[in-house]
Every structure is written in C-alpha cells, then in structure tokens.
Amino acid sequence: MRDLLNVSKYYTNVLEIVNDYLSNMSTITFLLQATRILHVGNYDEDELRMIYDFTTQLDNVVLNEYLNNTTILSYNNDLELYVEILQSLIVIFEEREEYEKCNLLKIKIDESIKLIKTK
C-alpha cells in the first residue's frame, strides 16, 4: 500500500511538471505568434486586442518565468521578447493616439526591465 502511495505521488509530481511545461510553452508560442503578427503588420482589430489583453494581464510569476527561460537563442531570456512585443504595441497605439494603452504598456516595460536588472 505504501508503495502505491509513493507511485501515486510520483505520477502526480510528473503531471504537475508536464502541465507547467505545457503552460509555459503555450505562452511562449503566443509570444512568438504575436511577434510575427506585429512585425508583419497584417493584423485585425481582434488580434491586436487579444495581444494587448494577453500582454497586459501577465503577472510577476509569468514574467519571472520568462526571465529564467531562454527559448529563443537570439535573446538572453524570454522576457526580452515580451518587452519587444510591448514596444511594438506602443508604436501601434501611439499612431492611433490611444495613450492610456501606451501608459499601461510602458508600466509593463518598466516592471520587466526592473526584473531583468535584478538577474
């Protein structure tokens, strides 16, 4: 019975690790897609809103995960990719004169840069 409990705990831990990994990969995949969409410039309002909403809702837990991971070798960490996306969004929203969105994005950049500097 004790062995069965140990095996159960082991598989539970493995499932948690796999779930965390998949969750991290899905956010990185989203960032990569957002980068492509913003740099090509071929986006509609729904895509732009979705990218804005996603990037502004990330909490420090996710940002720290980005800081500690390097999915793309041309960046020191995934947080740099996130900052690049925020900068692209600022350019778009400044052109549209949506300054409230720009201010929130700038705050997110400042938070991210502080995290980068702590590393």
Helices and strands as residue ranges (DSSP letters): H 2-40, H 45-57, H 60-67, H 78-95, H 99-118
